[in-house]
Amino acid sequence: MLFVPRFICFFACMLFVPLPAFGEAETASTSASEAAPLELRIAVLSDGHATYFIRLLEESLRLIHQPYHLHYVKDIPARRMWWMLGKGDINLFYGMRSKDKDSKEQIVPVRNALTNGLIGQRVLLIRRADTEVFSQVKSVDDLKRTRLIAGFGAGWGDVKVWKNAGLPLYEHAAPWTTIYAMVAAENRHVDYLPRGVIEVSKEARAHPELVVEQHLLLDYPGDFGFYLASSAASYRPIIERALREAEATGLKARLIEEAFGADIKALGLDRRVHLHLSATPD
């Protein structure tokens, strides 16, 4: 008669085993699949930008019952992260997709647009004093005539887009996060910072010295994608299958809505003047 209560006690205890949280040194799936686990070492920043991408990856792999171990390398400058990926020091990273990256032998593109194109829709962080200037812009040529200068991190895919459109820009070689202060300072030759609609509201809350420009929406074809080190090339079909399943089941759309839906709605994209930039970032 003692067997049943002991079994129930054991089962109840198992229900309350804590799961590892995002940001710990290692995260493992709870799948009972017999497939060999993917050993993933991914570079992330601690500013929260990676949260959606990690969640999409993990929940997609769980959806197809693929076990994995996820290890984090944190807060390395982006250029060094790409270098580490090429060397195999990490084997997974995400960033703007481009023909240049896709053609490199040392890294392997995972063929899936991670934000369904949302990162290519850009809203501007500006100084409040420049609100009226931007409100008069009706076209790309109008924006060009303002001579206002966009700020980008060195090597960003957006740089080629802005150059091809003939828009003034500045590439910042130091940590790109200092561009917020440069825009606010008014004397650093940077007037605005274009950010994806999935990023801009959160960043405005973190930088109250700037405001979200309310009039314009600039867009170009582009998106983030996962990239693997060549040593992990065998993982590509597995991750691609997981991401396709996430799309087919509605998981991806749900995660996008949960992560970004309220902020995107508040931006009022339908009422904005839409400026299309035709160049694809390379």
C-alpha positions in Angstrom: 0.0 0.0 0.0 3.0 2.3 0.4 3.9 2.2 -3.3 1.1 4.5 -4.6 1.8 7.5 -2.3 5.5 7.2 -2.8 5.0 7.2 -6.6 2.7 10.2 -6.3 5.2 12.1 -4.2 8.0 11.4 -6.7 5.9 12.5 -9.6 4.8 15.7 -7.8 8.4 16.6 -7.0 9.4 16.1 -10.7 6.8 18.7 -11.7 8.5 21.3 -9.7 12.1 20.8 -10.9 13.2 24.4 -12.0 14.0 25.0 -15.6 17.2 26.9 -16.5 16.5 30.6 -17.3 17.8 32.5 -20.4 21.2 33.9 -19.7 22.6 31.0 -17.7 25.7 29.3 -18.9 23.9 26.4 -20.4 20.3 25.6 -21.4 19.2 22.1 -22.3 16.0 20.9 -24.0 13.7 18.7 -22.1 12.9 16.5 -25.1 12.8 12.8 -24.7 14.0 12.3 -28.4 16.8 9.9 -29.0 18.4 12.2 -31.6 21.8 13.5 -30.7 21.6 16.9 -29.1 22.7 20.0 -31.0 25.7 21.5 -29.2 25.2 25.2 -29.8 27.5 28.1 -28.7 25.8 31.4 -29.4 27.0 35.0 -29.0 24.5 37.3 -27.3 24.3 40.7 -25.7 22.9 41.2 -22.3 20.8 44.2 -23.4 17.8 41.9 -24.2 18.0 42.2 -28.0 18.6 38.5 -28.3 15.6 37.4 -26.2 13.1 36.8 -29.1 15.7 35.1 -31.3 16.8 32.7 -28.5 13.2 31.9 -27.7 12.3 31.3 -31.3 15.3 28.9 -31.7 14.5 27.0 -28.5 10.8 26.7 -29.0 11.2 25.7 -32.6 13.7 22.9 -31.7 11.3 21.7 -29.0 8.5 21.7 -31.5 10.3 19.0 -33.6 11.5 17.2 -30.4 15.1 18.0 -31.2 17.4 17.9 -28.0 20.0 20.6 -27.7 22.5 22.2 -25.3 22.8 26.0 -25.6 25.8 27.8 -24.3 26.2 31.6 -24.2 29.1 33.9 -25.0 28.1 37.3 -23.9 28.8 40.9 -24.7 31.5 40.6 -27.4 31.6 43.4 -30.0 29.6 42.4 -33.1 32.6 42.4 -35.5 34.5 40.1 -33.1 31.4 37.8 -32.9 31.5 37.3 -36.6 35.2 36.6 -36.5 34.6 34.1 -33.7 31.9 32.4 -35.8 34.3 32.1 -38.8 37.0 30.6 -36.5 34.5 28.2 -34.9 35.0 29.7 -31.4 31.2 30.0 -31.4 29.0 28.1 -33.8 25.8 30.1 -33.9 25.1 33.8 -34.3 22.3 35.9 -35.8 22.5 39.1 -37.8 21.4 40.9 -41.0 21.3 38.5 -43.9 23.5 39.6 -46.9 25.0 38.1 -50.0 28.4 38.8 -48.6 27.8 36.7 -45.5 26.0 34.0 -47.5 29.0 33.6 -49.8 31.7 33.1 -47.0 33.0 29.6 -46.8 33.6 29.8 -43.0 29.9 30.4 -42.2 26.7 28.7 -43.2 23.4 30.6 -43.6 20.3 29.2 -42.1 17.6 30.0 -44.6 14.8 31.6 -42.7 13.8 35.3 -42.3 13.6 35.5 -38.5 11.4 38.6 -38.1 9.2 38.2 -41.3 10.8 41.4 -42.7 10.1 43.6 -39.7 13.7 44.5 -39.1 13.8 46.1 -42.6 11.0 48.5 -41.5 12.8 51.5 -39.9 11.6 54.2 -37.7 13.9 57.0 -36.5 15.2 58.0 -33.1 15.7 61.8 -33.2 16.1 64.9 -31.0 12.8 66.3 -30.0 13.9 69.7 -31.4 14.0 68.2 -35.0 10.4 66.9 -34.9 9.2 69.7 -37.2 12.0 69.1 -39.8 11.1 65.5 -40.2 7.4 66.2 -40.3 7.9 68.1 -43.6 9.6 65.1 -45.3 7.4 63.5 -48.0 10.0 61.6 -50.1 13.5 60.2 -50.0 14.6 63.3 -51.9 13.0 65.5 -49.2 15.0 63.6 -46.6 18.2 64.0 -48.6 17.6 67.7 -48.8 17.4 68.1 -45.1 21.1 67.1 -45.0 20.4 65.3 -41.7 22.9 62.6 -41.0 22.0 59.0 -40.0 24.3 57.2 -37.6 25.2 53.5 -38.0 27.7 51.1 -36.5 30.7 50.3 -38.7 29.9 47.5 -41.1 26.1 47.6 -40.6 24.1 46.4 -43.7 22.1 49.6 -43.5 25.1 51.6 -44.6 25.0 50.4 -48.2 21.2 51.0 -48.3 21.6 54.6 -47.2 24.6 55.1 -49.5 22.7 53.8 -52.5 19.8 56.1 -51.7 22.2 59.1 -51.6 21.4 59.8 -47.9 24.0 61.3 -45.7 25.4 59.0 -43.0 28.1 58.4 -40.5 29.7 55.1 -39.6 30.8 54.9 -36.0 33.8 52.7 -35.4 33.5 52.7 -31.6 30.8 50.7 -29.8 27.7 51.6 -31.7 25.6 52.2 -28.6 27.4 55.6 -28.1 25.4 56.8 -31.1 22.5 57.6 -28.9 24.5 60.1 -27.0 26.0 61.5 -30.2 22.5 62.2 -31.6 21.4 63.9 -28.4 24.6 66.0 -28.1 23.7 68.0 -31.3 27.3 68.7 -32.1 28.6 65.3 -33.1 27.5 65.4 -36.7 24.9 62.7 -36.2 21.2 63.6 -36.4 19.2 60.4 -36.2 19.4 56.7 -35.6 17.3 54.4 -37.8 16.0 51.4 -35.9 13.8 48.5 -36.7 10.2 48.6 -35.6 10.9 45.7 -33.3 13.6 47.7 -31.6 12.9 51.4 -31.6 10.2 51.7 -28.8 12.3 49.7 -26.3 15.4 51.8 -27.1 13.4 55.0 -26.8 12.3 54.0 -23.3 16.0 53.3 -22.4 17.1 56.7 -23.9 14.6 59.4 -22.9 17.0 62.0 -24.3 15.7 60.9 -27.7 12.2 60.5 -29.1 10.6 58.2 -31.7 9.9 60.2 -34.9 6.2 60.0 -35.5 5.9 60.8 -39.3 8.1 58.4 -41.4 8.5 54.7 -42.1 11.6 53.8 -44.1 11.8 50.2 -45.4 14.0 48.0 -47.5 14.0 44.2 -48.2 16.1 42.6 -45.5 15.9 40.5 -42.4 17.9 38.8 -39.7 19.0 35.2 -40.1 20.9 32.6 -38.1 24.4 31.7 -39.2 26.4 28.6 -38.3 30.1 28.0 -38.2 31.1 25.6 -41.0 31.9 23.0 -38.3 28.2 23.0 -37.4 27.0 22.8 -41.0 25.2 19.6 -40.3 22.8 21.5 -38.0 21.4 23.6 -40.8 18.7 21.2 -42.1 17.6 20.5 -38.5 17.3 24.2 -37.6 15.6 25.1 -40.9 13.1 22.3 -40.4 12.4 23.5 -36.9 11.8 27.1 -38.1 9.6 26.0 -41.0 7.5 24.0 -38.5 7.3 27.1 -36.3 5.9 29.0 -39.2 3.4 26.3 -40.2 2.0 25.9 -36.7 1.8 29.6 -36.0 4.4 29.5 -33.3 6.6 32.1 -35.0 3.7 34.5 -35.5 2.7 34.1 -31.9 6.3 34.8 -30.6 6.6 37.9 -32.8 3.3 39.2 -31.5 4.2 38.5 -27.9 7.6 40.1 -28.2 6.8 43.1 -30.4 3.1 43.4 -31.1 2.2 46.1 -28.6 5.1 48.3 -29.5 4.5 48.0 -33.2 0.9 48.8 -32.8 1.8 52.0 -30.8 4.0 53.1 -33.7 1.0 53.6 -36.0 2.7 52.4 -39.1 -0.4 52.7 -41.3 -0.6 56.5 -40.8 3.1 57.1 -41.6 4.6 58.4 -44.8 6.2 55.3 -46.4 9.7 55.8 -47.9 11.0 52.8 -49.8 14.7 52.2 -50.1 15.3 49.7 -52.9 18.8 48.5 -52.2 19.2 45.2 -50.4 21.9 45.3 -47.7 25.1 43.4 -48.7 
